[in-house]
Every structure is written in C-alpha cells, then in structure tokens.
Amino acid sequence: MNDLYARLRKLVIGALGASSPLVMSRLLSATLTFGLPLALVRLLTPQAFGTYKQFFLVAQTMLMIGQLGLTQSLYYFLPRGGADRGVYVSQTVFSLGLLGIGFGSALYLAAPLVGGWVGSGELAHLALPLGVFAGGMLMAAPLEASLTSEGRIGGAAVSYVVTDAIRAASMVLAARYGVRVLGPAAIFWAAAAVSLLRVLALYTLLARRVLPMARPRWSMLRTQLAFALPFAGASLLYVGQRYCQQYVVSARFDTATFALFAIASFHLPVVDIVFTPISEVLMVDLGRSIGNDHRASLRHWDDAADKLASILFPAACGAWLLGPTVLPLLFTHKYEGAVPLFILTTLEIPLWIMPVDALLRAAGDTRFLFGFNGVRMVVTAGCVFLGIQLGGLRGAVVGGLVSESLARVVMLARGRRFLGSPNLTHVLDWPMLSRIAAAAALAVVPAWAVRLMIAPGVRMVVASIAVYGVAYLGLRAALLRNPRERMVSGAAAVGATEGCG
C-alpha cells in the first residue's frame, strides 16, 4: 500500500510540478463543496436558489475589483523582494484591511441599489451579511498569495481546503437548521462568519511570523502601487467583461431563469480550480526568469500550458459525454432545460489552456492589460447583448465565447515577446497539445460504448467515468513524448525585455 501511495504521489507531482499541492487542494475543495449547490437546490425554491447565486456573484465581483491589484502584486514583488519581502506583505495587508472595511460598508449601504441592478429585491434584505462577507474576504485576500509567493505552497493548499470545507458545511447546516431561527439569511450569515475566520487566520500567521512583516515604506509603497493600480484598472475591466454575461442575464430575465443559466455553467469552476494555482506558480517562476533567461521562461510557459491541457481537454470531453445525463441527476429534472446551455458553455473550457493572463502580469505589462481590457469589456458587452437579441440565453453564451476566443488570441500575440518567440506558431507546443487533445477525444469512444450497454443512471455515469479515465491515461502515456527544445532568437530575446510597465 505504501508503495502504491508513493507511485501515485510521484505521478501527481510529475504531472503538476510545484503547483501540485495547490491543484490537488482545489480539486479536494471542489469535492468537499460540490454538495453545496446540490443540497441547496433541493432545500430552496428556484427563486431562492437564484438569490443565492446573485449574492455570491455580487460578493465575488467586489472581491476581484476591491483588491486594487495589491494581492496580485505579491506574486511580482515577493520573488524579487529579498530582505524587504515583509514590507510588501505589511503594505498589502494594511491597505486591504482598510479597503475591506470601506468596500464592505459601501456594499451594505448600496445593497438595495445593487439588488435592483441585478433584478433581485431580496439582496436589500441581505445587506449586512453581504457587506460582512465581501469585506471579510477582501481583508483576508493576501492569505494564500503570501503563502504561495513565500514558497509555502502546502500551507496555501491547506488554507484553500479548510476555507471551502468549513464554508460549505456551515452553509448546508444553516440551510437545513438555521433558517428556523434566522430565516433565509442564515445561509449568508454562515458564509460571512467563515470570511471573518479567514481574517483571523491571516493575522495569526503574521503575529507568529510565519509570514514576513516589516514597517511599510512610502517609497516602496509607491513602487508597489505603480504596479498594482494599472493592474487594478485592468482587473476592474476584466471583471466587467468576465461577469458581463451573468449580470446581463440576471437583469434581463427573472430570478428562476438566472438559476437555470447558473446551473448550466456549474462545471466551469473546474477551470478556476486548475487554472488559478498553475497560473500563480507560473507567475512566481516567470518573475525570476523573464528578462534574464528566455529559455527558462519558455520552459515554464510550456510546462504550464501542457499541465492545463492535460486536465482541461479531458474535462471538456467528459462534460460533453456525460453532461446530459449528469445535470438532471444532480439538480433534478426541474433544471433539465439547462442541458443545451451546458453543452454550449463547455466550449469555453479548452480556451483556458493558455495562461496568457499570468504571462502578462509576470512581465509587468499592466498598462497594456488595462487598455486591452477596456476594449475587451466593450466587445464582450456588444457580443452578449447582440447574442441575447438573436438567440436569448443561448445567444448570450455564444457571445461570451466569441469575445473570450478573440481576447486570448490577442493576449497570446502580445505575450510572445516575453518568451522570445518570433511568431504565434512557436509560442505553444502544438505537437504536444495535439497529442493531448487526441488522447482526450479518442477516450470518448470506449466510454460512449459503456453508455450504450448500461441504462442511464448513477451506475452508467460511474462506469463511464472509470472507463474514460483509464482510456485517457493509457492513450496519454502512449502518445507522450519529450518536451520540445527550442532556440530563442536573438532579436526576439532583445524585444522580450522591452515594453514592460
């Protein structure tokens, strides 16, 4: 048994590298919290479930834009900070503490107005837990970023798992028993309490010197803000683009329809579970190599793209194969109408094999990100609105897909300069990605045969997943080849050091 465990551990680490603890923690968190929407969808009406999705949509938006790029700046400054690392951590924690209080209070006061924007009057009655939850999450945002940037990847992984596990358990218990005392708001107060526990955990690590601390310096804060604020502007525009579909659908359709739309994309967090930790580690690695060693930068980039493809390609194929069966099983037949939307939203998953966002952030190209995300938001809004006019909910999904595809191609073209690649044909390891895609697609054949032999239901889903997994791993191993070795052209290498800022 110990030998089997050692082999499995070696296989996982070999496949995911330094990011393996973060990826595995996200997968474990997804497993632990997967029951949350499944439980709530059975305990709540479609209207109440839609309110639950809107609550977290608004809170997540506040979390992403309220950090003003300070959390993300840690991935840039800590690997380069040397003895001054504690200064950057202290400046970030102090600033986000004030921002958390300010933004949380503003959201509490503006909850009725925000609720009107997203088409939900219920948010007006949830103003206090919404403000506490969003403010607490903002204050604790540097927790995992500091641990990861300090090389404490295992600690960051534990933090992700514990947070999601406690939040899921407390919200399910609140939905089952707490509503008798506090009413429907009990669910959201449970989430707010967990956000405050995260703040306590961050300050405890600082007090115990697990994370470095030092007196803030105005000169270093200005340098940090010079990086963070353009990134914050880019993030604000990115959030507008990324969540445009959800806000438009929420505003244009009733709450029950928004619940249907949300369930159709319930599997997309798989992308974040894998993409975010691999991108975070890539940013740290590129932070040490960009401008110094283009061969190492290209190797880190290839490694991240191959890891993402190895997970996201089979995830997309598995979703297309089993989605029509799994969706009604998980969310009951009340939401069977979400299946066609589910098939469409799955088309977005393969787009995320390119961690172009991490590449541009690691290179400090935040001014470009700011300007580009402004254009990107306008294009996305136009595509989504046009899509709704032409095709309703399906049109909204297609509009978002078109915008995201164009954006990733543009960012890839911009980012190649930092990798020393002369053109787009060399910026990705196309032969390797093709082999991964072929393995993922061919593994569908035996899994589809299982669907024909076993009646639809849980047994069929479990058997199909098992057969697909074995087939994919076997094909992946058979098609595997050594990573490419490429020469970096001198002209491209020189150009890679230009344009940062």
ZICORPE-V153420 format. One record per helix or strand. SS is the DSSP state (H for helix, E for strand). FROM is the first residue (numbers start at 1). TO is the last residue. If there is no record, write none. Layout:
SS/FROM/TO ; SS/FROM/TO
This chain:
H/2/43 ; H/46/66 ; H/70/117 ; H/121/139 ; H/142/149 ; H/153/182 ; H/185/207 ; H/218/242 ; H/244/252 ; H/255/264 ; H/266/289 ; H/294/331 ; H/333/353 ; H/356/362 ; H/366/419 ; H/424/427 ; H/430/453 ; H/458/479 ; H/490/496
